[in-house]
Amino acid sequence: MTARRAYPSEISDARWALIAPTLLAWQKTRLDRRPTGEPARTDVREVFNAILYVNRTGIAWKYLPHDFPPHTTVYYYYAAWRDEGLLAQLNVDLTDLARVKAGRDAQPTAAVVDTQSVKTSTNPPTATQGTDAAKKIVGRKRSVVTDTLGLLLAVIVMAASATENTAGIQALEQVKATHPTVTKTWVDAGFKTKFVEHAATLGIDAEVVPRNTNVRGFHVVKRRWVVERTLGWLMLHRRLVRDYETLPASSEAMIHIAMIDNVSRRITEESTPTWRGTY
């Protein structure tokens, strides 16, 4: 790691110790394919710090500070890790560690599902966007599945016009593939019979938890508050406040990066800095 002044988004030595084996193993595999045997020229930790900087601040890749590796290099690594599923797998591995640290089994048995519609920028092609008529948002819909601690188990990004059933079913199938032990899930009233029936075919009992109609305004809803808090965590990362990504896969990768940041801090017991009081 080069000697320079650190940015608030950067990863600590303790957190890097959790992430380094995966990323360095990936880099070594790439280097072993080189017929010249040439050593690595890029510091993977600096690349990951740059990705965290983009994720946290919301800047475009071209606006990366010059003391990071070139933005083309950083994006190359990011795109490779995205396409090869490395970021998603890293999130799964860290989630298992965080659950064990919290005194839970590594594999969850219950999940909470929710969706979030966000506006898009001018980058995404119109074919990947849609209109959420209920929320009056033109953009994309994130279907997020967490465990009962609020840790990410799966995420699917689709056009905002997709129904909760369509988005939720795909996310639930992803959960079952990576966490076959899940047998229970809670959802809001936007998920209909089709979702519940499909969950049953996967061996998952889906329980719809409606809001209390006798209470006006905000109130905590049983189980559902967990995933809603996770969506709040994601909003600390400015790249996720609006969907800037050309590919839905990049949108999903940015969510995985945000949760890798969050979960690694949980494991090492480091606090997450907020924007409040930093100026």
C-alpha positions in Angstrom: 0.0 0.0 0.0 1.4 3.4 -1.0 2.2 6.0 1.6 -0.5 8.6 1.3 -3.2 10.3 3.4 -6.0 7.8 3.9 -9.6 8.6 2.9 -12.5 7.9 5.4 -13.8 5.2 3.1 -10.7 3.1 3.2 -10.4 -0.4 4.6 -8.5 -1.0 7.8 -5.8 -3.6 8.3 -8.2 -5.8 10.3 -10.9 -5.7 7.6 -8.4 -6.2 4.8 -7.2 -9.4 6.6 -10.7 -10.7 6.0 -11.0 -9.8 2.4 -7.4 -10.1 1.1 -7.2 -13.9 0.8 -10.1 -13.9 -1.7 -8.9 -11.0 -3.8 -5.2 -12.0 -3.7 -6.0 -15.6 -4.7 -8.0 -14.3 -7.7 -5.0 -12.1 -8.7 -2.5 -14.9 -8.3 -4.7 -17.1 -10.6 -4.5 -14.4 -13.2 -0.8 -14.0 -12.8 -0.2 -17.7 -13.1 -1.7 -17.6 -16.6 1.0 -15.1 -17.8 3.6 -16.9 -19.9 6.2 -14.2 -18.9 5.8 -14.8 -15.2 5.7 -11.1 -14.7 4.8 -10.0 -11.2 1.7 -7.9 -10.3 2.0 -4.2 -11.0 -1.2 -3.3 -9.3 -1.8 -3.1 -5.5 -5.2 -4.9 -5.1 -5.8 -3.3 -1.8 -5.5 0.2 -3.4 -8.0 -1.0 -6.1 -10.5 -2.1 -3.5 -10.0 1.2 -1.6 -10.8 3.0 -4.8 -13.9 1.0 -5.4 -15.1 1.7 -1.8 -14.4 5.4 -2.5 -16.7 5.4 -5.6 -19.3 3.4 -3.7 -19.3 5.7 -0.7 -19.0 9.1 -2.4 -21.1 8.4 -5.5 -18.6 9.9 -8.0 -18.1 8.8 -11.6 -15.1 6.4 -12.2 -13.3 9.2 -14.1 -13.3 11.4 -11.1 -11.3 9.1 -8.9 -8.5 11.1 -7.1 -5.1 10.7 -8.8 -3.5 9.1 -5.8 -5.5 5.9 -6.6 -4.6 3.6 -9.5 -5.9 4.8 -12.9 -9.7 4.7 -13.1 -9.4 2.4 -16.1 -7.5 -0.1 -14.0 -9.8 0.1 -11.1 -12.9 -0.4 -13.3 -11.2 -3.4 -15.0 -10.8 -5.1 -11.6 -14.3 -4.1 -10.5 -15.9 -5.5 -13.8 -13.9 -8.7 -13.5 -14.9 -9.3 -9.9 -18.5 -8.4 -10.8 -18.7 -10.7 -13.8 -17.0 -13.6 -12.0 -19.3 -13.4 -9.0 -16.4 -12.7 -6.7 -18.1 -9.7 -4.9 -21.3 -11.8 -4.3 -19.3 -14.7 -3.0 -17.2 -12.4 -0.7 -20.5 -11.0 0.7 -21.7 -14.6 1.4 -18.5 -15.6 3.1 -18.4 -12.5 5.3 -22.1 -12.9 6.2 -21.3 -16.4 7.5 -18.5 -15.0 9.6 -20.7 -12.2 11.0 -23.5 -14.6 11.9 -21.0 -16.9 13.8 -19.6 -13.8 15.6 -23.2 -12.9 16.6 -23.7 -16.3 18.1 -25.8 -17.7 15.2 -25.3 -20.6 12.9 -23.4 -19.7 9.8 -26.3 -20.8 7.6 -29.6 -18.8 8.2 -33.0 -20.5 8.4 -35.1 -17.4 8.1 -35.2 -14.4 5.7 -37.0 -11.1 5.2 -37.8 -9.9 1.7 -38.5 -6.3 0.5 -38.2 -4.2 -2.6 -37.0 -0.6 -3.2 -37.7 1.4 -6.3 -35.0 4.1 -7.1 -34.7 6.7 -9.8 -32.1 6.1 -12.5 -29.7 8.6 -14.1 -29.2 9.1 -17.8 -26.7 6.1 -18.0 -29.0 3.0 -17.9 -30.6 2.1 -21.2 -34.3 2.5 -21.3 -34.8 -1.2 -21.8 -33.6 -1.8 -18.2 -35.9 0.8 -16.7 -39.6 1.0 -16.0 -42.2 2.8 -14.0 -43.3 1.9 -10.5 -46.9 3.2 -10.8 -47.6 2.8 -7.0 -44.6 4.9 -6.0 -44.5 7.1 -9.2 -40.8 6.3 -9.8 -39.2 5.8 -13.2 -36.1 3.7 -12.7 -35.2 0.3 -11.3 -36.4 -2.0 -8.5 -34.1 -3.7 -6.0 -35.4 -6.9 -4.5 -33.4 -7.4 -1.3 -33.3 -10.5 1.0 -31.7 -10.4 4.4 -31.4 -12.7 7.3 -32.9 -11.7 10.7 -29.8 -9.7 11.5 -30.3 -7.6 8.4 -27.3 -9.1 6.6 -27.7 -9.4 2.8 -28.5 -12.9 1.5 -29.5 -12.0 -2.1 -30.3 -9.0 -4.3 -31.9 -8.8 -7.8 -32.2 -5.5 -9.7 -34.9 -5.2 -12.4 -37.0 -2.5 -14.1 -39.2 -0.6 -11.6 -42.2 -1.9 -13.5 -41.6 -5.4 -12.3 -44.1 -6.6 -9.7 -43.1 -7.5 -6.2 -44.0 -11.1 -7.1 -41.7 -11.2 -10.1 -38.8 -9.6 -8.3 -39.3 -11.5 -5.1 -39.5 -14.9 -6.7 -36.2 -14.4 -8.5 -34.5 -13.2 -5.3 -35.9 -16.1 -3.3 -34.6 -18.6 -5.8 -31.2 -17.0 -5.5 -31.4 -17.3 -1.7 -32.3 -21.0 -1.9 -29.4 -21.6 -4.2 -26.8 -20.0 -1.8 -28.6 -20.7 1.5 -30.6 -24.0 1.2 -31.3 -24.0 4.9 -33.7 -21.1 4.7 -37.3 -22.4 5.4 -39.1 -19.2 6.5 -39.5 -15.7 5.1 -41.5 -12.6 6.0 -42.8 -10.2 3.3 -45.2 -7.2 3.1 -48.7 -7.1 1.7 -47.3 -6.3 -1.8 -46.4 -9.9 -2.3 -49.4 -11.9 -3.4 -50.5 -15.5 -3.5 -48.2 -16.3 -6.5 -45.1 -15.5 -4.4 -46.4 -17.5 -1.4 -47.1 -20.5 -3.6 -43.7 -20.4 -5.3 -42.0 -20.1 -1.9 -43.8 -23.3 -0.9 -42.4 -25.1 -3.9 -38.9 -24.2 -2.6 -39.7 -25.5 0.8 -40.1 -22.0 2.3 -43.0 -20.8 4.4 -43.8 -17.2 3.3 -45.7 -15.1 5.9 -47.3 -11.8 4.8 -46.9 -9.2 7.6 -49.3 -6.3 6.9 -49.1 -2.8 8.4 -51.3 -2.0 11.4 -54.0 0.1 9.7 -55.1 1.5 13.1 -51.8 3.3 13.4 -51.2 6.5 11.4 -47.7 7.3 10.0 -44.5 5.4 10.6 -44.5 2.4 13.0 -42.3 -0.6 13.4 -43.7 -3.7 11.6 -42.8 -7.1 12.9 -39.8 -8.7 11.2 -40.1 -6.3 8.2 -38.2 -3.6 10.0 -35.0 -5.6 9.7 -34.8 -5.4 5.9 -36.0 -1.8 6.0 -33.1 -0.9 8.2 -30.8 -2.6 5.7 -32.1 -0.4 3.0 -31.3 2.5 5.2 -27.7 1.2 5.6 -27.4 1.2 1.8 -28.5 4.8 1.6 -25.3 5.8 3.5 -23.5 4.9 0.2 -24.2 7.7 -2.2 -23.6 5.6 -5.3 -26.9 3.8 -4.3 -29.1 6.8 -3.7 -29.8 6.8 -7.4 -29.1 4.0 -9.9 -26.2 5.2 -12.1 -25.2 1.8 -13.5 -25.6 0.9 -17.2 -26.0 -2.8 -16.3 -28.4 -4.2 -13.6 -25.5 -6.5 -12.7 -23.4 -3.5 -11.8 -26.3 -2.2 -9.6 -26.3 -5.5 -7.8 -22.5 -5.4 -7.5 -22.6 -1.9 -5.9 -25.0 -3.2 -3.3 -22.7 -6.2 -2.6 -19.8 -3.7 -2.1 -21.8 -1.6 0.3 -22.7 -4.7 2.4 -19.1 -6.0 2.3 -18.2 -2.6 3.8 -20.9 -2.9 6.4 -20.4 -6.6 7.3 -16.6 -6.4 7.5 -17.0 -3.6 10.0 -19.4 -5.7 12.1 -16.9 -8.5 12.3 -14.0 -6.2 13.3 -16.3 -4.1 15.5 -15.5 -0.9 13.7 -18.1 1.9 13.5 -19.5 3.1 10.2 -18.9 6.8 9.7 -21.8 8.9 8.6 -21.9 12.2 6.8 -23.4 14.0 9.8 -20.9 16.0 11.8 -18.0 15.6 9.3 -17.9 19.2 8.1 
